[in-house]
Amino acid sequence: MGNSGPNLTDSRAHPSSAKNSSWKIEVLLAGSWRGATCTLLSRGHHHIIVDTGMPHEAHRLLNALEKRGIHPNDVRMVINTHFHVDHVLNNCLFPQSEIYGSQQSHDWCCEAYSDLLDEQNWVKLGLKYYPESADYERTSELMHALRRFALRWWDRKRLGDPSRFRWIETHPVPDDLEFLVTNGHVPGHVSVIVHKGSSPTIIAGDAVLTREHDENVFTMIPHNRKQFQLDRERILSMLGHILPGHDDAFSNSGGEPHTSS
């Protein structure tokens, strides 16, 4: 499976209806070598969560919201940068929310996890999703780890009711937000840009795993390494506040691209 598919483009919506107040941005779950960053965007009574983490983190996520006086039913929108298990399996905690994400990423990830569960053929089937596997020394180790992860955690029901999905290929994004297509990690991956004056915040998802130590993150190889490197460099060349998928936030004031170690 290549990078072809729906023609996703960087998009903003309804600029004329943007509110005067800015989004307040708070990290609910900090990214780590094996856990994804979960971010809260708030503007008045409008709350959005970008990526929701894994089932064993549900209590931490709910506690973080409770400390802010927010009930799960108050969250009316969830955005998934992509549909790997560490980013989506608490979607179900927010029954009143619309769930925004790329249908390309959703379908690709769901099919990949389904094939990983095929006891007899999963190794061969995995090549459909990771065609560059032969280029990496640790691919076999990582694929076996990914399969164990899927066997333990994958539960499609935890993605939320399918009737609540709003695919970014066909639905406009909320005011003052921009979806930046970053396909290298998985097809259809999106990063989220929150526009706040001259210094935006980029919620990178796994387009930027860490600031400089990607090799420490428990994740699979990129679907497309060249595109992943281009996506990473593109984000790290932007002025603003950057929230990686598996690391602490940092500010990039110089506008010079960072490089991976």
N, C-alpha and C positions, 0 to 999 in steps of 0.2 A: 504494500500500500504506500503510495507516494504522497507528495504534498499537494497533489491536485485535489479538487473537491469544491465545495461552495466558495464562491469568490468573496471571501470576507475582506472588508476594507476597514481602515481606521475610521471611526465614525463618532460624531457627536449629534445630539438631538435637542430640538426645542430650545435653541439659545435665547430666544426672545422671552421664554417663560422662566429663565433662571432666577432664583431667589437672590435677594441682596445678601443674606447671611451665607457664610461658608460652611462647608462640612467640617465637623469635628472628627478627627481621626485618632483612634485608639487601638492599640494591639491588645486583643483579648488573650490569645495564646501565642507566646513568642516562638518563632521557628527554631528548630534544633536539628541535629544530624538525622533524627528519625521522625520528627513531628513538624507539621506544616504551620506556617504563620496564619492565624485567624485574626481578621481586622474588622473593627466596628466603625462604620460611618454614621454620624448622627447630625441631623439638622432639625432642631425643634423636636417634634414627636415622630419624625421620619427616621427610621433606623434600618441600615443595610449591613449585612455581614458578608464579607468576602472570604470564602473558604471556611469550612466548618470543622475540619479535623476528623478524628477517629472515635469509635465508640468508647474506648477506655478514657478518653479525654472529655466526655460529655459533662461530667460533674464539674470539672474545672471551667469549662466554657459557660455553663449555667451560673456557677458562682461568680464568675467575672461579670456577667450581665446583672446578676442580683445586686452586686456591690454598686452598680450604676443606676439601680432602681428600674431596670428593664426586665420585663417578663417576656418569655419566648413568643407569646402572642402579639407583643408590641413590634416584633421584627416582621416587616411586611415585604422584605426583599432579601434574597440570598443570591450572591454572585459566585459562581464557581469558575476559577481560572482554567481548570480542566478537571477531569473526572477520575484521576487516580485516587485510591482509597483514602490516602492521608489528607485529602482535601475536601471530601464530600460526605463522609458517612455519618455526620450529624445534621445533615439537611432536614432529616425527619423530626428534629426537635422544634422546628418552626412551622407549625401546620397552617399558619395564616399567610405565609410568605409566597410570593412568586419566586421562581428559581430561574435566574438568568445564566446562560452558558452557551457554548457552541454545540450545536447538534453534531458537528463533525467530531469534536472531542468526545462527546457522550457516546456516540455509536462506536467509535474506534476503541475506547477504553472498555466498554461493555463487551464488545466482541473479543477483545484481547483476554479479559478475565475469564470469559466463558471457555475460550480455547485452552487457557492455562489449566483449567479443571479437567480437561480431557486426559485421562490417565495414560492412554496408550500413545497418543499422537501429539502431546503438547510441545515437545521439543521442535518437531517439524513445523507445527502450526505457528510457533512463536516467530519464525523467520518472516512471516507476513508482516509483522508489526515492527520488527527490528532487522531490516534488510542489511544493515551494516555490521551485523554481529561478528563477522569474521575479522573485522578490523580492531577488535578489542581483546586484550588478553584475558580479562576477567568475565567475559560474557557468560560462560557456562555457570560460574559461581553465582553471578547476579541473577541469571534466569531461574536457577533453582531457589534462590532466596525469594525472588518475586513470586514464584509459585507457592512457596510456603506461606508467604504473606497473604496471597489470595485465598488459599485454603482456610486460613484462620479468620480473615476479616471480611472478605467480599460478600456483600449482602445488598442486592439491588434495591430491595425495599427501603433501605436506609437513605437512598438518594432523594426520597420524597415522592409524593403523588405525581405521576406523569402529567396529570391535567394542569399542574402548576408550572410546568416548564415553559420558559419563554426563550426561544432560540434567537441568538443575536444575529443570525443570518436574516431574520425576518422581522425582528422587533427593535424599535428604537431604544437607545440607551437612556438612562435617567439624566436629568439636567446636570450640567457641570462635570459629567463623567465621560471618559473616552475609553473605548475598548481598542487596545493595540494588539493586533494579531501577531503572535510570536510562536510560530509553528514548529520550531526545531525540537522542543522537548517531546511533544506529541502533536499530531495534526489537530488544528483547531484550538490550540492553547491560546488564551488571551491574557494580557496584562491589563491592569486598570489604572488609568491616569485620573487623578482627582485634581481638578483645576482650582487653585487657590491663589489668585493674584498672579505674580510673576514667578512664583516658586511652587510648582505642582508637586504632588506626591505620587510616586509610581509604585503601585502594588504589583510587583513583578511576577508573583507566582513562581513557578519553577523555570521561567526564562532566565532568572538569576537565582541560582540555588543559594549561594553565599557570596559575600563580598570577595573572597579570595581563596577559599579552601573547598571547592566543590567535591574533591575526592573523598572528603570525610562524610558526605551525605549518603544515607542509606537509600539509594534510588537506582533506577534502571538507566542504562546508557541512553543518550538521546536517540530519538527516532531518526533524526537527520543531523549529524554532527556539524556540518558546515553551516546549516541554517541556525542551529543552536548557538554557534559562536557569533554569527551575525546578529542574532536577536540580543544576545548578552551585551555585545559591544554597543549596540544601538541604545539600549537602556542605560548602560553605564556612561554613555556620552551625554546624557541629558542632565541639565541643571535641575536640582530639586532634591527631595527627600525620597529615598528608595527603600522599600520594604522587600527584602528577598524572601523566597519561599521557605528557606531553612536557616535563617540567621537573623541577627539583630538588625534593626533599621540603621541607616547611615545617611548622611547628607553628602551630596556631590555638588560642590560649589565651583569647581574649576572647569567642569565641562570636558575634561580630558578622559578618553576611554580608559577604564581599568582593564587589566589583563588577569586571567586566571593563573594561579601558580602551577 
